[in-house]
Amino acid sequence: MTEETKKELAVVEQKAVVDVFSDINVFANAKRICMSLVKSDIVPQLYRGSDKLSNAMIALEMANRLKISPLAVMQNMYVVQGRPTWASSFIIAMINNSGKFSGLKFKYGTNGTVANMKLENKTCRAYATDKATGEVVYGPEVSMQMAVNEGWYGKTGSKWKTLPELMLSYRAAAFFGRLYVPEIMQGMHTDDEVEDSIEPQAPEIVTPAPTEEPKKRKTVKKPDINDHKDDVKMYAVDAEFEPVEEPAPAVAEPMNEEEQKVAAVIEPVYDFDAPDAPFAFDE
């Protein structure tokens, strides 16, 4: 190992930044830093706004672990299905900037066709030279056959169908990083790895709750004047009736002398009392 290589490795192994969650004073300072970040229009939507302060704090913690700018973490860490992931291009950049390797390279090839498909079985393998030993190290080989077998190729909207070389390179870089620089990966996967591993879910069939039939309103027959026309007539007569005062009984005027004579002759006829003896024709 040359002296120049030792110096480069010493820079890589610099003292880690203090954990922002390890001390209340450090936490308070980190919070003030993040308040400035969440107010910026440059940071992604995932970290923008005072309600996203917690996300910014985690991004700052991750930046301290990787010894990089918090903005770099914010621009390259995504959440897919609730899981934090790295952008594949960010993994390649981090491997190249790690100082451990000369630079990540890719070896492409072809190995026949994919079984039972008219598809060229392209392959890709990431490799780099270890600066400490001078050894060329290779990552696992990725192929289109693997993409088909793992179900990556057949997913709806899969980029393996439209950008096969790019997807091969991204997956090969992720495998290399997970194998040789796990401190960069931090146990996380790339965004396209998580998207490829998500099982498609059948749409949930929601059975609508039975709706109650509207209660039938009792129909009340509208009163018809013809149904009670007789009563109406009766009431109408009563309403139009005006009581008539009966005339007072007439007082007989005193009779004159002639009238008295006539009355004397007539009255015995009307005041006649029947005799107790039977009539002749009753015999």
Protein Blocks (a to p, Z undefined) as FASTA:
>chain_A
ZZklmmmmmmmmpccdddfklpfklmmmmmmmmmmmmmpckbcfklgcjklmmmmmmmmm
mmmmnopafklmmmmccceehiacddfklmmmmmmmnopagbdcdddddehjaehiacdd
dddddddddfklopacddddddfklmmmnommmpghiaklmmmmlmmmmmmmmmmmmmmm
mmlnnopacfklmmmmpccddddddddddddddddddddddddfklmmmmmmmmmmmmmp
ccdddddddddddddfklmmmmmmmmmmmmpccdfbdcfklZZ
